[in-house]
Amino acid sequence: MSELVTTGVIEAICPEGWLNSPVYDIFAEKPNVLNPNQICFLKEAKQPDEYFSCPAVRINYHGENNTLLDCSGMYTDVERVAFERNGVRWVGFLGYYGTYQNGILQIEGKDNMSLSLCLTNERCSFTIEDEDFLSILDSIRITPVLQET
């Protein structure tokens, strides 16, 4: 069954067959504080700590005044991708880091949010055309928390 996951900043649907893996804030003063700026879904995972053994989609909110750097130079066999989905144009790249296919996608012209993708590993894989991935893409909502001045 699909599950709506919300951090207060990001909202997305974790599809059936995927597991929501909590992302902890490494800069928090206390342990086990969830990071409101990230969501991570793991394909075919049974436990949240299977991050390095499952394909993953990590949704990252970067804030409104940030510029994303192009890190495609770290990968081999890089393919630039661009597609439209429900009136939103997504751009980025897919490439290989070692033997695993990874990628970064973002909404064209917006640096406030990106998707970090690990598309393949020994267990299974997904593509950016798969319905389960597209259901994640379609469900993403960002509601920035306003900082008091």
Buried (B, 14 or more C-beta within 10 A) or exposed (E): EBEEBEBEBBBBBBBEEBBBBBBEBEEEEEEEEBBBBBBBBBBBBEEEEBBEBBBBBBBBBBEEEEEBEEEBEEBEEBEEBEBEEEEEEBBBBBBBEEEBBBBBBBBEEBBBBBBBBBBBBEEEBBEBEBEBBBBBBEBBEBEEEEEEE
